[in-house]
């Protein structure tokens, strides 16, 4: 029933050819006000669909979407949203984007260094360009596990008891949006990353196909 998706009470009224619904949910009052203030001026069908996903997620899982994430989404222009989708499609499970080296690794995938500055200014990625991510290895084989979309990959390097990669780290609010909007992953980027890092002595193996 409706309670299974977080709706406590619902009243439906018909006035002429219009239908009105009054829905009681456990959504925080301040969150609800912020949400409807943000969506009232949206004209794009694509953006309306995105905001509908946000509301549906919050109804089902109250507190799952922060006000900060609402503010972030509402302030994105079309270019920022498109760049965010491109970068998010290359992210691993913990909302990091692994880099081949410490330079900008995404040019051939449509994201230039200047684009990265746009994403940083929009509050979507952290500013520190030299961030690393460390994957502990699992004995006795000294392999680390990476999840990229629906792919699970093991990685190891001779003589290493931990795996360290450069990364671009997305902000917490950006991570919330990724969890809800569920962008399609760019597996071409995964193949490129594996190919380039294999040249540096890393050994990758798909655990699932």
C-alpha positions as a Python dict, from the first residue, in 0.01 Angstrom:
ca = {
    (1, 'X'): (0, 0, 0),
    (2, 'X'): (92, 367, 7),
    (3, 'X'): (253, 336, 351),
    (4, 'X'): (516, 106, 206),
    (5, 'X'): (657, 403, 11),
    (6, 'X'): (644, 641, 306),
    (7, 'X'): (306, 807, 247),
    (8, 'X'): (113, 835, 572),
    (9, 'X'): (-216, 979, 444),
    (10, 'X'): (-348, 1087, 104),
    (11, 'X'): (-655, 1292, 8),
    (12, 'X'): (-762, 1337, -355),
    (13, 'X'): (-988, 1619, -479),
    (14, 'X'): (-1128, 1681, -828),
    (15, 'X'): (-1204, 2039, -930),
    (16, 'X'): (-1328, 2072, -1286),
    (17, 'X'): (-1071, 1895, -1502),
    (18, 'X'): (-795, 1919, -1240),
    (19, 'X'): (-695, 1665, -981),
    (20, 'X'): (-536, 1770, -651),
    (21, 'X'): (-362, 1542, -403),
    (22, 'X'): (-280, 1628, -43),
    (23, 'X'): (-13, 1389, 80),
    (24, 'X'): (115, 1352, 435),
    (25, 'X'): (468, 1216, 454),
    (26, 'X'): (739, 1198, 720),
    (27, 'X'): (949, 1449, 524),
    (28, 'X'): (1102, 1725, 732),
    (29, 'X'): (897, 2047, 710),
    (30, 'X'): (1196, 2268, 627),
    (31, 'X'): (1316, 2020, 362),
    (32, 'X'): (968, 2012, 207),
    (33, 'X'): (951, 2392, 189),
    (34, 'X'): (1297, 2417, 34),
    (35, 'X'): (1209, 2149, -220),
    (36, 'X'): (887, 2308, -344),
    (37, 'X'): (1045, 2653, -351),
    (38, 'X'): (1313, 2514, -580),
    (39, 'X'): (1084, 2328, -822),
    (40, 'X'): (813, 2588, -874),
    (41, 'X'): (1003, 2768, -1152),
    (42, 'X'): (1135, 2461, -1335),
    (43, 'X'): (1017, 2436, -1695),
    (44, 'X'): (1238, 2163, -1840),
    (45, 'X'): (1076, 1818, -1850),
    (46, 'X'): (1418, 1660, -1798),
    (47, 'X'): (1479, 1863, -1483),
    (48, 'X'): (1127, 1791, -1358),
    (49, 'X'): (1203, 1420, -1389),
    (50, 'X'): (1522, 1462, -1186),
    (51, 'X'): (1344, 1652, -910),
    (52, 'X'): (1066, 1392, -906),
    (53, 'X'): (1332, 1127, -838),
    (54, 'X'): (1465, 1338, -552),
    (55, 'X'): (1119, 1369, -395),
    (56, 'X'): (1040, 1000, -443),
    (57, 'X'): (1368, 905, -276),
    (58, 'X'): (1306, 1134, 20),
    (59, 'X'): (952, 1001, 67),
    (60, 'X'): (1082, 643, 70),
    (61, 'X'): (1395, 721, 275),
    (62, 'X'): (1345, 1036, 484),
    (63, 'X'): (1671, 1215, 554),
    (64, 'X'): (1848, 1052, 260),
    (65, 'X'): (1881, 1379, 68),
    (66, 'X'): (2031, 1675, 251),
    (67, 'X'): (1926, 2036, 206),
    (68, 'X'): (2282, 2097, 88),
    (69, 'X'): (2223, 1852, -199),
    (70, 'X'): (1898, 2033, -288),
    (71, 'X'): (2083, 2365, -298),
    (72, 'X'): (2359, 2214, -508),
    (73, 'X'): (2119, 2069, -764),
    (74, 'X'): (1909, 2385, -787),
    (75, 'X'): (2215, 2600, -860),
    (76, 'X'): (2351, 2385, -1145),
    (77, 'X'): (2326, 2526, -1495),
    (78, 'X'): (2297, 2304, -1802),
    (79, 'X'): (2673, 2290, -1869),
    (80, 'X'): (2754, 2205, -1507),
    (81, 'X'): (2488, 1933, -1501),
    (82, 'X'): (2623, 1778, -1824),
    (83, 'X'): (2982, 1783, -1693),
    (84, 'X'): (2868, 1633, -1363),
    (85, 'X'): (2694, 1347, -1544),
    (86, 'X'): (3010, 1279, -1748),
    (87, 'X'): (3232, 1272, -1440),
    (88, 'X'): (2983, 1071, -1232),
    (89, 'X'): (2971, 808, -1507),
    (90, 'X'): (3341, 741, -1438),
    (91, 'X'): (3313, 711, -1060),
    (92, 'X'): (3380, 405, -850),
    (93, 'X'): (3161, 283, -565),
    (94, 'X'): (3272, 542, -308),
    (95, 'X'): (3216, 840, -543),
    (96, 'X'): (3578, 889, -637),
    (97, 'X'): (3703, 905, -994),
    (98, 'X'): (4031, 719, -1027),
    (99, 'X'): (4305, 895, -1224),
    (100, 'X'): (4579, 736, -1433),
    (101, 'X'): (4826, 989, -1292),
    (102, 'X'): (4820, 1319, -1108),
    (103, 'X'): (4746, 1513, -1425),
    (104, 'X'): (4399, 1567, -1565),
    (105, 'X'): (4316, 1220, -1703),
    (106, 'X'): (3977, 1291, -1856),
    (107, 'X'): (4045, 1501, -2168),
    (108, 'X'): (3967, 1223, -2413),
    (109, 'X'): (3640, 1160, -2229),
    (110, 'X'): (3513, 1514, -2274),
    (111, 'X'): (3630, 1678, -1951),
    (112, 'X'): (3915, 1928, -1976),
    (113, 'X'): (4113, 2094, -1697),
    (114, 'X'): (3898, 2407, -1731),
    (115, 'X'): (3588, 2188, -1702),
    (116, 'X'): (3726, 2053, -1373),
    (117, 'X'): (3753, 2410, -1246),
    (118, 'X'): (3386, 2460, -1337),
    (119, 'X'): (3290, 2147, -1140),
    (120, 'X'): (3497, 2263, -843),
    (121, 'X'): (3338, 2610, -845),
    (122, 'X'): (2993, 2446, -859),
    (123, 'X'): (3067, 2251, -538),
    (124, 'X'): (3068, 1911, -706),
    (125, 'X'): (3432, 1811, -651),
    (126, 'X'): (3694, 1884, -388),
    (127, 'X'): (3961, 2135, -478),
    (128, 'X'): (4272, 1936, -383),
    (129, 'X'): (4410, 1801, -711),
    (130, 'X'): (4663, 1570, -543),
    (131, 'X'): (4420, 1355, -345),
    (132, 'X'): (4490, 983, -319),
    (133, 'X'): (4267, 690, -237),
    (134, 'X'): (4408, 384, -60),
    (135, 'X'): (4266, 35, -98),
    (136, 'X'): (4383, -213, 169),
    (137, 'X'): (4480, -551, 30),
    (138, 'X'): (4332, -884, 135),
    (139, 'X'): (4579, -1155, 243),
    (140, 'X'): (4715, -1398, 147),
    (141, 'X'): (4698, -1286, -218),
    (142, 'X'): (4745, -911, -148),
    (143, 'X'): (4461, -809, -376),
    (144, 'X'): (4238, -504, -340),
    (145, 'X'): (3877, -488, -459),
    (146, 'X'): (3731, -207, -670),
    (147, 'X'): (3366, -173, -772),
    (148, 'X'): (3285, 24, -1087),
    (149, 'X'): (2916, 15, -1175),
    (150, 'X'): (2822, -353, -1195),
    (151, 'X'): (3184, -463, -1237),
    (152, 'X'): (3393, -592, -947),
    (153, 'X'): (3766, -598, -1013),
    (154, 'X'): (4063, -723, -816),
    (155, 'X'): (4394, -539, -839),
    (156, 'X'): (4740, -612, -706),
    (157, 'X'): (5098, -500, -752),
    (158, 'X'): (5405, -705, -673),
    (159, 'X'): (5552, -617, -335),
    (160, 'X'): (5265, -385, -233),
    (161, 'X'): (5042, -449, 70),
    (162, 'X'): (4813, -159, -22),
    (163, 'X'): (4699, -6, -350),
    (164, 'X'): (4716, 373, -386),
    (165, 'X'): (4567, 562, -681),
    (166, 'X'): (4529, 930, -759),
    (167, 'X'): (4167, 1037, -754),
    (168, 'X'): (3920, 1316, -804),
    (169, 'X'): (3695, 1318, -499),
    (170, 'X'): (3334, 1425, -536),
    (171, 'X'): (3173, 1621, -253),
    (172, 'X'): (2931, 1454, -13),
    (173, 'X'): (2633, 1637, -165),
    (174, 'X'): (2739, 1532, -515),
    (175, 'X'): (2761, 1173, -389),
    (176, 'X'): (2404, 1195, -261),
    (177, 'X'): (2287, 1302, -606),
    (178, 'X'): (2477, 1017, -772),
    (179, 'X'): (2308, 765, -539),
    (180, 'X'): (1964, 888, -642),
    (181, 'X'): (2006, 974, -1010),
    (182, 'X'): (2206, 657, -1089),
    (183, 'X'): (2396, 768, -1399),
    (184, 'X'): (2502, 501, -1647),
    (185, 'X'): (2868, 409, -1603),
    (186, 'X'): (3126, 474, -1874),
    (187, 'X'): (3294, 136, -1908),
    (188, 'X'): (3522, 273, -2179),
    (189, 'X'): (3686, 481, -1909),
    (190, 'X'): (3730, 173, -1690),
    (191, 'X'): (3900, -9, -1980),
    (192, 'X'): (4128, 290, -2040),
    (193, 'X'): (4223, 313, -1672),
    (194, 'X'): (4303, -59, -1650),
    (195, 'X'): (4507, -49, -1971),
    (196, 'X'): (4717, 249, -1858),
    (197, 'X'): (4773, 129, -1500),
    (198, 'X'): (4868, -217, -1624),
    (199, 'X'): (5167, -50, -1790),
    (200, 'X'): (5274, 61, -1439),
    (201, 'X'): (5283, -293, -1302),
    (202, 'X'): (4929, -326, -1168),
    (203, 'X'): (4750, -653, -1237),
    (204, 'X'): (4371, -640, -1277),
    (205, 'X'): (4120, -921, -1295),
    (206, 'X'): (3744, -908, -1336),
    (207, 'X'): (3573, -1102, -1058),
    (208, 'X'): (3243, -1082, -1246),
    (209, 'X'): (3179, -1016, -1615),
}
